[in-house]
């Protein structure tokens, strides 16, 4: 497979890629809007489940706070359901820049991407989120009671779950970049220390709260996924000269 620079020497290929991506994003926006409207009725049960799952006491400090929180849940749920379509369109758009990215590769990477996204979201929802919330609630005492606003609770849960779904794509993204020749295994392996620094910074940005514990809940799995990605690049990436 040729380097990216050879493909980008022909601007028509880059324009084709951007146009395909633009159309995909428009289609995704319409799909998300439709699913959000249809899924609004499920927002309250989802909020109730999250509250019971994490054991928090919720309160709202504005008349419209709960309403807008339910809207956020509906929008997130719609994006969650639409993710397979979004991932497929992103991968399909690569064919306009990398013709050797075959349909067989596209389907294989798409199945893997969908699986890893929902695996990451599930890992967060059933393992990381409840333990993280439990740790934070442990600071309660005889004279301190945690009363969390609905808005902040919803934002915390949704961002955490969605972020874990995205970061679980890391190994597959590394293998994909290796297959199309954009990144070499030797390069990433040599600069592993910089990768650790980048993972730490990224975890600090994506974590909804500034405490170190929740940052570690994201940084440690992300580093392990980076190492899995290196193994995948070595096994299935483009052979280096």
C-alpha positions as CSV (number, residue, x, y, z in Angstrom):
1,X,0.0,0.0,0.0
2,X,1.4,3.4,-1.0
3,X,2.1,6.2,1.6
4,X,-0.5,8.8,2.2
5,X,1.5,11.5,0.5
6,X,1.2,9.8,-2.8
7,X,-2.5,9.7,-2.6
8,X,-2.8,13.3,-1.5
9,X,-0.8,14.4,-4.5
10,X,-4.1,14.1,-6.4
11,X,-6.4,16.6,-4.7
12,X,-9.4,14.9,-6.3
13,X,-9.0,11.9,-3.9
14,X,-8.9,14.2,-0.9
15,X,-11.9,16.1,-2.1
16,X,-13.8,12.9,-2.7
17,X,-13.0,11.7,0.8
18,X,-14.2,15.0,2.4
19,X,-17.3,15.0,0.3
20,X,-18.2,11.5,1.3
21,X,-17.5,12.3,4.9
22,X,-19.7,15.4,4.7
23,X,-22.6,13.4,3.3
24,X,-22.2,10.8,6.0
25,X,-22.2,13.4,8.8
26,X,-25.4,14.9,7.4
27,X,-27.1,11.5,7.2
28,X,-25.9,10.8,10.8
29,X,-27.3,14.1,12.1
30,X,-30.7,13.3,10.6
31,X,-30.6,9.8,12.0
32,X,-29.6,11.0,15.5
33,X,-32.4,13.6,15.4
34,X,-35.0,11.0,14.5
35,X,-33.9,8.5,17.1
36,X,-33.7,11.2,19.7
37,X,-37.3,12.2,19.2
38,X,-38.4,8.6,19.2
39,X,-36.3,7.7,22.2
40,X,-37.3,10.5,24.5
41,X,-39.9,8.3,26.1
42,X,-37.1,6.0,27.3
43,X,-35.1,8.8,28.9
44,X,-36.7,8.7,32.3
45,X,-36.3,4.9,32.7
46,X,-32.7,5.2,31.7
47,X,-32.1,8.0,34.3
48,X,-33.9,5.9,36.9
49,X,-31.7,2.9,36.0
50,X,-28.5,4.9,36.2
51,X,-29.5,6.3,39.6
52,X,-30.3,2.9,41.1
53,X,-27.2,1.4,39.4
54,X,-24.9,4.0,41.0
55,X,-26.8,4.5,44.3
56,X,-26.8,8.3,44.2
57,X,-29.3,10.8,45.6
58,X,-30.3,13.2,42.9
59,X,-31.7,16.7,43.2
60,X,-32.5,19.5,40.7
61,X,-31.8,23.2,41.3
62,X,-33.8,24.6,38.4
63,X,-37.3,24.0,37.1
64,X,-36.0,23.0,33.6
65,X,-33.0,21.1,34.8
66,X,-34.6,17.6,34.7
67,X,-36.3,18.3,31.4
68,X,-33.0,19.2,29.7
69,X,-31.2,16.3,31.3
70,X,-33.8,14.0,29.8
71,X,-33.2,15.6,26.4
72,X,-29.4,15.0,26.8
73,X,-30.1,11.3,27.6
74,X,-32.3,11.0,24.5
75,X,-29.6,12.6,22.3
76,X,-26.9,10.4,23.8
77,X,-29.0,7.3,23.4
78,X,-29.6,8.2,19.8
79,X,-25.9,8.6,19.1
80,X,-25.2,5.4,20.9
81,X,-27.7,3.5,18.7
82,X,-26.4,5.3,15.5
83,X,-22.7,4.5,16.2
84,X,-22.6,1.4,13.9
85,X,-23.8,3.5,11.0
86,X,-21.3,6.3,11.8
87,X,-18.3,3.8,12.0
88,X,-19.3,2.2,8.7
89,X,-19.4,5.5,6.9
90,X,-16.1,6.6,8.3
91,X,-14.4,3.4,7.1
92,X,-16.2,3.5,3.8
93,X,-15.0,7.0,3.2
94,X,-11.4,5.8,3.4
95,X,-11.8,3.9,0.2
96,X,-11.7,7.1,-1.8
97,X,-8.2,7.8,-0.5
98,X,-6.9,4.2,-0.1
99,X,-8.3,2.1,-3.0
100,X,-6.5,-1.0,-1.7
101,X,-8.6,-0.8,1.4
102,X,-10.8,-3.6,0.2
103,X,-14.4,-4.3,1.0
104,X,-13.4,-7.4,3.0
105,X,-11.1,-5.2,5.1
106,X,-13.9,-2.6,5.5
107,X,-16.4,-5.2,6.8
108,X,-13.8,-6.8,9.1
109,X,-12.7,-3.4,10.6
110,X,-16.3,-2.3,10.9
111,X,-17.4,-5.4,12.9
112,X,-14.4,-5.0,15.1
113,X,-15.1,-1.3,15.6
114,X,-18.7,-1.8,16.6
115,X,-17.8,-4.6,19.0
116,X,-15.1,-2.6,20.7
117,X,-17.2,0.5,21.0
118,X,-20.0,-1.4,22.8
119,X,-17.5,-3.4,24.8
120,X,-15.9,-0.2,26.1
121,X,-19.3,1.4,26.9
122,X,-20.4,-1.8,28.7
123,X,-17.1,-2.0,30.6
124,X,-17.7,1.5,31.8
125,X,-21.4,1.1,32.6
126,X,-21.0,-2.2,34.6
127,X,-17.5,-1.9,36.1
128,X,-15.8,1.5,36.0
129,X,-18.9,3.8,36.5
130,X,-20.4,2.1,39.6
131,X,-17.0,1.7,41.3
132,X,-15.9,5.2,40.5
133,X,-19.1,6.7,41.8
134,X,-18.9,4.4,44.9
135,X,-15.4,5.7,45.6
136,X,-16.5,9.3,45.3
137,X,-19.5,8.8,47.5
138,X,-17.2,7.3,50.2
139,X,-16.3,10.8,51.2
140,X,-19.7,11.2,52.8
141,X,-19.8,11.2,56.5
142,X,-22.0,11.9,59.5
143,X,-22.2,15.6,58.7
144,X,-21.7,15.4,54.9
145,X,-24.3,14.1,52.6
146,X,-23.8,13.9,48.8
147,X,-26.7,15.5,47.0
148,X,-25.9,15.6,43.3
149,X,-27.7,17.7,40.7
150,X,-29.4,15.8,37.9
151,X,-27.6,17.8,35.3
152,X,-24.1,17.0,36.6
153,X,-25.0,13.4,37.2
154,X,-26.3,12.9,33.7
155,X,-23.3,14.7,32.1
156,X,-20.9,12.6,34.2
157,X,-22.4,9.3,33.3
158,X,-23.0,10.0,29.6
159,X,-19.5,11.4,29.0
160,X,-17.8,8.6,30.9
161,X,-19.7,5.8,29.1
162,X,-19.3,7.4,25.6
163,X,-15.6,8.2,26.2
164,X,-14.9,4.6,27.2
165,X,-16.6,3.4,24.0
166,X,-14.3,5.7,22.0
167,X,-11.1,4.8,23.7
168,X,-11.7,1.1,23.3
169,X,-11.3,1.8,19.5
170,X,-7.6,2.5,20.1
171,X,-6.2,-1.0,19.3
172,X,-8.3,-1.3,16.1
173,X,-7.4,2.3,15.1
174,X,-3.7,1.5,15.5
175,X,-4.0,-1.7,13.4
176,X,-5.9,0.2,10.7
177,X,-3.3,3.0,10.6
178,X,-0.6,0.3,10.4
179,X,-2.4,-1.5,7.6
180,X,-2.7,1.6,5.4
181,X,0.9,2.6,6.1
182,X,0.4,5.8,8.1
183,X,2.0,4.7,11.3
184,X,4.7,2.1,11.8
185,X,5.0,-0.3,14.7
186,X,8.6,0.5,15.3
187,X,7.8,4.2,15.6
188,X,5.1,3.8,18.3
189,X,7.1,1.2,20.1
190,X,10.2,3.5,20.2
191,X,8.2,6.4,21.6
192,X,6.1,4.5,24.1
193,X,7.0,7.0,26.8
194,X,5.4,9.9,24.9
195,X,2.3,7.7,24.4
196,X,2.0,7.3,28.2
197,X,2.2,11.1,28.5
198,X,-0.4,11.6,25.8
199,X,-2.7,9.0,27.4
200,X,-2.4,10.7,30.8
201,X,-3.3,14.1,29.3
202,X,-6.2,12.7,27.3
203,X,-7.6,10.9,30.3
204,X,-7.4,14.1,32.3
205,X,-9.3,15.9,29.6
206,X,-12.0,13.3,29.0
207,X,-12.6,12.5,32.7
208,X,-15.6,14.5,33.9
209,X,-14.2,15.1,37.3
210,X,-10.7,16.4,38.2
211,X,-9.8,13.8,40.8
212,X,-6.9,11.4,40.1
213,X,-8.9,8.3,40.8
214,X,-11.3,8.7,37.9
215,X,-8.4,9.7,35.7
216,X,-6.7,6.4,36.5
217,X,-9.9,4.5,35.8
218,X,-9.6,5.7,32.2
219,X,-5.8,6.0,31.9
220,X,-5.0,2.4,32.9
221,X,-7.4,0.7,30.5
222,X,-6.3,3.1,27.8
223,X,-2.6,2.2,28.2
224,X,-3.4,-1.5,28.2
225,X,-5.4,-1.0,25.0
226,X,-2.3,0.8,23.6
227,X,-0.2,-2.2,24.3
228,X,-2.9,-4.5,22.7
229,X,-2.8,-2.2,19.7
230,X,1.0,-2.6,19.4
231,X,0.6,-6.4,19.4
232,X,-2.1,-6.1,16.8
233,X,0.1,-3.9,14.6
234,X,3.0,-6.4,14.9
235,X,0.7,-9.3,13.9
236,X,-1.5,-7.7,11.2
237,X,0.0,-4.3,10.3
238,X,1.8,-3.5,7.1
239,X,5.2,-5.2,7.0
240,X,8.1,-2.7,7.4
241,X,11.0,-2.7,5.0
